[in-house]
Amino acid sequence: MDGMTDRDLLPLGATPRNAWQVSAAEVSLVRAREEARPVTLSDRGRKVVIDARRTAIIVVDMQNDFCHPEGWLASIGVDVSPCRAPIGPLQSLLPTLRAHDLPVIWLNWGNRPDRANLPPSVLHVYDPDGRSTGIGKPLPGNGAHVLEEGSWAAAVVDELAPEDGDIAVSKYRMTGFQDTELETVLRNLDVTTVLFAGVNADQCVLNTLTDAVAKGFDAVLLEDCSATSSPSFCMEATLYNVRQCYGFVCDGAELKTQLEAQA
């Protein structure tokens, strides 16, 4: 680089949030931590203060197979309109998060074409007789392979197309931490608090949230940005259990308002 010498320190790391400073003569392991940026949310009247500098959002499974009227769930007779409910709130929230440097992580089913890492207990879901349209099989309408990485079926719905700078992680279980790089990505981003959104709130969202808490992360479920095609009592139980055992339930709309007020 122009004007630099071999003694000038340069950052070494995939992200400025977790980088060394190095030169031929010196290595500094001191991470540059920005000053905390508190943002106050509420959970049933109780204040919940997060540090926006160390917070990321994980958006779970907002994919065609779960949320599109021509996707997998719709093809087997599931009403996907509840799964589409988070689209509007996320369309409103995500640009604000990006503008305030909160990482956006898309956590989606993205199976190998050969399904070599999927045990029968996973394949059994929605294919209990081995003859149904299960994971990896072609959809009856357009032939896209169910939840297969790179297929239309596994893609994020058009209304929420990921943007440059977002991070995508493929998962292969109800939890996003099993056999994936998700934890490493969060640690590398120096994240301590994780916002959760997406579908299904009582299944993949909740499983990933509980694993995050088990690994020491703070968890906040964004109720208005989450949904499920399950019966309503499943959502009620999810909200109860998150509050009781794992973390907090807040609203993305409030987060958007608080961040914009700081700006």
Buried (B, 14 or more C-beta within 10 A) or exposed (E): EEEEEEEBBEEEEEEEBBBBBBBEEEEBEEEEEEEEBEBEBBBEEEEBEBBBBBBBBBBBBBBBBBBBEBBBBBBBEBEBEBBBBBBEBBEBBBEBBBEBEBBBBBBBBBBEEEBEEBEEEBBEEBBEEEEEBBBBBBBEEEEBBBBBBEBBBBBBBEEBEBEEEBBBBBBBBBBBBBEBEBBEBBBBBBBBBBBBBBBBBBBBBBBBBBBBBEEEBBBBBBBBBBBBBBEEEBBEBBBEBBBEEBBBBBBBBBBBEBBEEEE
